[in-house]
Amino acid sequence: MVDASRPRGPFREGDRVQLTGPKGRMHTITLRADGKLHTHHGELAHSALIGQPDGSVVTNSGGHDYLALRPLLRDFAMSMPRGAAIVYPKDSAQIVMQADIFPGAVVVEAGVGSGALSLALLRAIGAEGRLTSFERREDFAEVAKANAETFFGKLPTNWRVTIGDLAEQLPAQVATGSVDRVVLDMLAPWECMGAVADALTPGGVVICYVATVTQLSRIAECIRGMGLFTDPEASETMVRGWHVEGLAVRPDHRMVAHTGFLVTARRLAPGAVLPDVRRRASKTRYGDEDVELWTPGALGDREITDKNLRKRVREARRAAEGARYAAASREDAAASE
């Protein structure tokens, strides 16, 4: 079976290929030696693609050209069969970054849906990581597993899908404090936060994907009220494409706006109490310090002075030296064992 986790080299039998034909119409096919793509523009034999490099242009029997590319993960996620609504690529990307999903991480996910987010998580954790996913509906889980097998060429061995409720099943699946990251895409994530808190390692991240403002408020207050996590941070991501052709440069008429909210928090150490945050009382007057909160500088666009830049360089170098020292210490310890 083709290893789709390394999508490179000439097209081979079993590869998934995305063909873009006349008027931008797309077709996604799985290459077979005797396969053919039939459209009203003509016939295209799969054998014309096998052995060709990624990014080739081939011509069908009707004289129409088709651009052949291996589909990206985002392309696959948007076109794959769906048992449930998917997490859009823009949100998957934010989840991977905000939750800091790293190679080798132990990750718990609920629910699976159609598997779009699972694919992004599996890509991020790599072969050394481990993903445990919970899904209440068996039919959704079957769709997700089929999509994963289609995309990767086989079911990842480091992925376990459990049918059932996370709050009930998680304690039996993982040891206390052994999970690095928890990703919750479910209707009522507040119902399982106790189990999530027990499973997470100190400093671990929980990130919740919810659709409505009422869900956002409830999960944020649940996390805040438990006293086991840092103060929750909430955000949403909107992506607006642009039409760029010659001097015709303008925003697209349509955009992917609100799809969901992300709420993120980190697990405190056992017995730790979050320090009180002193907030300025509300007032009708304002000064320069208040205005600064609304300027580009507060968003990271402040121009840095040469003196400050040199300071940041020194801090970065010290941090890098510390990381090298820690790595050398770990290697020495491993060698002495």
N, C-alpha and C positions, 0 to 999 in steps of 0.2 A: 504494500500500500504506500502511496506517495506521502512523503513527509512534508506537509504543508507548513510546518513551523519554520522551514527555511525556504521561503519563496524566491528562488533565484535560478538562473541557468535557463537553457532552452526548454520550451514546452514539452511535457512528457504525457504519455497516456495516463489518465486519471487526474490530471491537473484541472482545476477550475479556471476558466478563462472568461473575461468580460469583453464582449465584442460591441464596439460602438459603430453603428452603421449610418446610413443616410438619415439626415435630419436629427442626428444625435440619439436615435433609438438604441437602447442597450439590450443585449441578450447575454445571459450568463449560462455557460455550458460546461459540462464535464467531458473532457476529451476521451474519445474512444476511437480505436483504429478504424472501425467501420462506421463511425457516427457521421451524421450530416445535420446541418442546420437549415431548415426549410423556412423561408419567408416569402412574402409576395414579391420581393425583389430578386429572388432566385435561390439557388442552392449553394451551400458552402460545405465542402468535405472537411471533417476534422483532420484528416491526414495532411491537409495543406498547412495546418498549424503545428503539428507534431514535429519537433526538431527546430522550429523557428525561435529566435530569441524573443524575450519579453519586449513588448513595444513594437512589434512588427505590424505591417499593414498588408492584408491579403485581399484578393479579389474573388468574388463569387461568380457563379455561372452567368449572372445577369450583368456583369461588368461593374458592380458596385463594390467600393472599397470599404473594408472594415478594419478598425484599429483594434488590435488584440493586446490585452493587458491582464496580468493576474489581478484579481480584485483586492483592494486594500481591506483591512478589517472594517473600516467604516462603511465601505461599499457592501461588504457581505452582511453586516449587521442591519443595514437599511433594506436589504432585499431578501433576507432569509425568511423561511416560513415562521409565522408567529402564532404561538398559542395564547400569548398575552401581549399587552403593550410593552414595547422595549424601552430600555434606558437609552436615550439618544447619545450618539457619539460625543457631542459637546459635554454632556453630563458625565459620561464614562471617563472622559479625559480629566475632568475636574475631580472626580472621585479618586482616580489613581494618584493625582498630585496632592490633593488636600489630605487624603488619608495616608499619604506617603507609602504606597504599596511598593515594596522593594523586592528584588530577587532573593528568594529563600524565605520569604515571610510566611507565617502561618496565619491564614485568613479564614474568617467565617462569613458566610453570606446568606441572607434570607430576604425575599424569596427569589427563586431562580427565574420565573417567568419564561421567556423564550430563549434565555441564555446569552443575550447581547452583552450584559455586564460581566457575566462569567467568563466570556472569551477575553475581555479586556483584562480581567484580574489574572487569568491564567497566563496571559502574555507577560504581565508585569512581574509575577512571582517567579517565573522561569521553572526550569526542571527541578531545582532544589527546593522550591516552595511547596506549600500544601494548601489546597482550597477545600473547605468543607461547606457545602451548600444545603440549605433546607428549603423545601417546597411542600406546601400543603396538598397541592393537586398533582396526582401522578401523571395526568395527561400533559400538564405543562412541563413536568420534569422530563418526560419522554421526548417532547419537542426540543427542549434545551440540549439534551444529550445527543440527539440526532444532529442538531446544528453544530455542536462542538466536534462531533466525529467528521462531519462534512468539511469543516474549516481546517482542522488539524490533520485530517487524514486518518485519525484513529482517536479513540477516547483517551484523554490524558490519564496516565496512571496515578497522578498526584491530585486527582479530583474525585471527591466522594459526594454523591448526591443522596440525601436522606429525605424520605417522604414523611412529613409530620411537622409538628409545631416546634419552632426553635426553643421556646421557653421550656418545653417538656423534654426535648431530645438533647439539647446542648450539654447539660451536665453529664450525661452518659457518654457523649462522644469525645469530649475534650477534658483534659485535666485543668483544675483551677489555676489561673494565672499563666496559662500556656499559650494563649492566643495573642498575636501581635496586632491584628486589625479586625474589626467587625464592620461589615457593610450591610445596612438594613434598608431594603426596598420593599416595604410592606405597609398595609393600611394603618395599623396601630402599633408602631414600634415601642411605645411606652409600656406595652404589656410584657415585654421580654427584657427590659433594661436591667432587672435584677440578675438574670442569668448571664447577660452580657458583662455586667460588672464583675461577676465571679470569674468568668472565663478570661478576661483581659489581663495581660501582664501590666504592672505599673508603668505608666508612660504610654501604654497602648492607645490606639485611636478607635473611636466609634464614629461612624458617619451614617446619617440617616437621609434617605431620599424620600421626600413627601411632596404631595401635589398641591395641597390647599393651605391657606393661611391658618385655618383652625388647627390643622395637623401640626403645622410649624410651631404655633404657640404652645400647643399641649406638650409636644416632645421636648421643646426647649425648657419649659417650666418643670417637666419631669426630671430632666437631667440636672437642672439647677437645684431642685429640691432634694435630690438623693444625697448630696454632699460627698459624692464619691468621684466626681469628675471636675475638670476645669470648667469655667464658664463657657457655655455653648456659643459657637459662632455660626451665624446663618448667612446664606448667600443664594443667589440665583444667577444663571448664566444665559446671556442672550447673544446670539450670533447673527450678524447682518452681513450678507454678501454684497459685493460691489460689481457692477458692470463696468469693465475697463476695455474700451476698444477705440483706439485713436484718441480723438478729443471728446468722445462720448464717455465721460467718467461720472457715474452717478450711483447711488445706492440701488440695490435690487428692489423691485416693487414688493417682494415678499421676503419675510425673514422668519427664522426659527426663534420665536420669542420665548415666552414662559413655557417650560415643560415641567419644572419641579424646583423645590427648594432643597438645599443641602444644609444639614445641621451637623456640626463637628465638635467633638470634645475629646479630652484625653483623660485616661484613668489616673487617679491620684494613688500614691503609695498607701498601703494599709495604715489607718490611724491618722493620716495627714488631714489637716484642716486648711481649706483654701483661705488665703489671706483676704481680709475685707478690702474691697476696692473703693477708694474715696472718690465720690463723684461730686462735681460742682453743683451746688443747688441752682435751681432754675431762677432766672432773673430777667428783668426787662431790659436792662442796659447791657452793653457789650463793649469789649475793648479789643485791642489788637490781637491778644491771645485767642479770643473767640473767633475772630475773622480768620486766623491762621488755620483753624480746623476745617475750613471750607475752601482753602486754596489748593492749587495743584501740589504745593510742597507737602501737604499732609498726605497726599496720595503717592508720594515717592518721586515727584517730578522736580524737587528742589535742586537747584544748581549747587554742586558741592565745591567748596574752595580747595585750592591746592594743598593747604595745610591739613584739612580734614581728609583729603584723598590719601595723602601720605600716611596718616594715622590708620586709615582703613586697610591700606596695603600691609602695614606692620601687623595689624591684628589678624589679617588673613594668613600671613606667613607664619605667625605664631601658632595659629590653629592648625595649619598644615604640618608644622613641625611636631605638634602634639599628636596628630594622627599618625605620622610616620613612626614616632616613638612607641605609640600604643601598638601599632602593627608589628614592629620589631620585637616588642616584649611578648606579644602573643606567639610569634614564631619561635622565640627562644624557649618559651614555656612548653610549646608543643614538641620541640626537639628534645627537651630534657625528659619528657615522659616516656 
